[in-house]
Amino acid sequence: MNLRSRAVPVHPGIQLAPLVDVLLLLLIFFLLTFNAARSENELDVKVPKATAAKEKPAPIGDVVVNVKTDGNVVVNRRTLNPQELTELLKGLVQLNAEQAVVIRGDEAGAYRNIVGVLNICTQAGVTNVAFATAK
């Protein structure tokens, strides 16, 4: 005797809850990755700490100049020599007279490297210069 019913099996359909969870996780991942990519900070440049530092988000359009321990200057993940940095800053100042430059100098580096970048900023006509520190 056959007690099973003759009903056609029904497909349960697509589960939306796991799909929404995965999509939200992907969205969060890409947002965090985009924010990290926007910041032009070199990870191997360790800035000095300042006790009275106030956290200020960098406005869009600021040029972040990373000065490494050995004196290399990195802008947008490109190592630049002094002439290239001067040309870059002069071009930016021609476009925007109020161009801001943020200098991230390594705490173990020589102060003369930072002064060299300040001289380049002065030659290029940059008047809005800031120094990055850790809190």
Order of alpha helices (4+ residues) and beta strands (2+ residues): alpha-beta-beta-beta-alpha-beta-alpha-beta
